[in-house]
Amino acid sequence: MGPEQLRRVNTDETIPAMDCDRVFEVLYLADDPGFDSVERLAYHVHLDLCGPCRDRAVFSQQVIRLFRQRSERVTAPYRLRVRILRSFAHRREV
């Protein structure tokens, strides 16, 4: 569903229209707390209106959930964590 079709359905001009290509680009960012809230809203509006994108999003969420369930969680050794954190410019004083 393109932006023009969404604009006709979505009459609230404060929510920007998002097309299918953009939904695909942000599919794995939508649950990230750092994802822009306005864009997140546009993403969810698009999913409410576009069945194929909604199906793709549901499938992707199922794959992620399955991956997390079957993955073993381990904690990195302390020295490795410190090296990783120090590699980020804003965390040099760790």
C-alpha positions in Angstrom: 0.0 0.0 0.0 1.6 3.3 -1.1 1.6 6.6 0.8 -1.2 8.1 -1.3 -3.5 5.2 -0.6 -2.7 5.5 3.1 -3.4 9.2 3.1 -6.9 8.6 1.8 -7.6 6.1 4.6 -5.6 7.9 7.3 -7.1 11.4 7.6 -5.0 12.3 10.7 -2.3 14.5 9.1 -0.2 14.3 12.2 0.6 10.6 11.4 3.0 10.4 8.4 2.2 7.8 5.8 4.6 4.9 5.5 4.9 2.7 2.4 5.5 -1.0 2.2 9.2 -0.5 1.3 9.8 1.6 4.5 7.9 -1.0 6.6 10.3 -3.7 5.3 13.3 -1.5 6.2 12.2 -0.9 9.8 10.6 -4.3 10.4 13.2 -5.3 13.0 13.5 -1.8 14.6 9.8 -1.5 15.5 10.2 -3.0 19.0 13.5 -1.1 19.7 13.0 1.5 22.4 15.2 3.9 20.4 12.9 3.8 17.4 11.3 7.2 16.7 7.8 7.3 18.2 6.2 9.1 15.3 7.7 6.6 12.8 6.6 3.7 15.1 3.0 5.0 15.0 3.2 5.3 11.2 4.5 1.7 11.1 1.6 0.4 13.2 -1.0 2.4 11.2 0.4 0.9 8.0 0.2 -2.6 9.5 -3.4 -2.0 10.5 -4.2 -1.1 6.9 -2.0 -3.4 4.9 -2.5 -7.2 5.2 0.7 -8.4 3.3 2.9 -6.2 5.5 1.0 -7.3 8.7 1.6 -10.9 7.7 5.3 -10.3 7.1 5.6 -8.6 10.5 3.8 -11.4 12.3 6.0 -14.0 10.6 9.2 -12.0 11.5 8.1 -11.7 15.1 7.5 -15.5 15.2 11.0 -16.2 13.8 12.6 -13.8 16.3 10.7 -15.4 19.2 11.7 -18.9 18.1 15.3 -17.8 17.7 15.3 -16.3 21.2 13.8 -19.4 22.7 16.3 -21.7 21.1 19.4 -19.6 21.7 21.6 -20.1 24.7 22.2 -17.0 26.7 25.7 -16.5 28.1 27.4 -13.7 29.9 30.7 -12.5 28.4 33.7 -12.6 30.6 34.3 -9.3 32.5 37.5 -8.4 30.7 35.8 -8.8 27.3 32.8 -6.7 28.3 35.2 -3.9 29.5 37.1 -4.0 26.1 33.8 -3.9 24.2 32.5 -1.0 26.2 35.7 0.9 25.9 35.5 0.6 22.1 32.5 3.0 22.2 33.7 6.6 22.2 31.2 7.7 24.8 32.3 4.9 27.2 36.1 5.3 27.1 36.3 5.9 30.9 34.8 2.5 31.8 
